[in-house]
């Protein structure tokens, strides 16, 4: 039986630095549209419309997160998982709680 995705914030909020956050993200590339699915096992799940070819999905992910968070793209960085569906994203200028609150407010499910 599949686990239900929820809007709850993860219990692991060790990174509460006021000016920096790191979040684990699992993407599904080549989706029909960009959308936030929710949190599962402390991992943010996001569908991305771009295909996983030549960095297109990574670029689309950064563009989408920038839009959701209302920050410039240069404040976001993929620090792990460039060629994987599982990524670690670094965000400058916001703490982890603020990041997750903003992103999860756009959850579609």
N, C-alpha and C positions, 0 to 999 in steps of 0.2 A: 504494500500500500504506500503510495507516495505521501511525502510529508507536505503539510499545508504551509504555504508561505504566509508570513505575517508582516504586519507593519511595526512590530515591536522593535525597540532599540536593543542592540546586543548588550549583554551584561559586561562584556569585555570593553571597558572604556578606559583602559590604562593610559591612553594617550589623551590627556586632558589639557595639554599645552594650549594656551590661548591663541597662539599664532601659527600652529602647524598641526596637521592631521595626516594620518595614514589609514586608508581603508582597503579592505580586501573586496575585490569585485570579481564576479563571474559573468562573462558576457555570452550572449547567444548572437553570433553574427548572422548576416543575411536574413534578418527578420523583416516583416512587412513594414514595420515602423519602429522608431526609437521609443522605448518605454521602460520605466522602472517597474520591475516585477515585485520586489520586496526583499526582505532579509530571510536567509535560511542558514542556520548554523553559523551566525556571525559573519556571513558573507552577503554583500549586496549583489542582487541579481538584476541585470539590465539586458534588454534586447537592443541590438544595434542593427540598423538597416544596411549598413555597408558590408561587403563581403570581406573575408579574412585574407585579402590578397594585397601584397605590397604595402602593408601598413594602413590600408584604408579603414579597417575596423578600429584600429587604435586612434587614428586621427578623428574619426567620427565620435568615438567614446569621449575624447578630450573636448571636442566641440560641444557635445551634448551635456557633459558635466559642467562645463563653463557656463552654458545657458541656464541650467537648473540652479546653479549656485550664484549666478549673477557676478561672476568674477572673470578676469581675463584668462585666456588660455595659457599664458606663460606662468601662471601660478599653479598649474597642474602638471604632474609628471608621472609617467608610468615608470616605476622604479624596479619592477619585477614582473616577468611574464609577457614580454613583448610578442612572443610567438605562441602564447597559450591562451586559453579561454579564461584562466585564472590569473588575475593581475593584482598587484599592490600599487595603489595610487597615492601619491604624495600631494597634499594641498597646502599651500602657503597662505597665511592670513586668516584662517578659520580654525577653530578647534573641532575635534571629532564630533562632539554632541551637536554643534551647529550644522556641520556638514550633513550628518545623518537626518536631522530634523528637516532641513531644506529638501534633501533628496527624497526622503520617504513621504513627504507631503505630496509628491507627484506619483505615488504608487497607483497602479491601475487595477490591481486585484486585491 
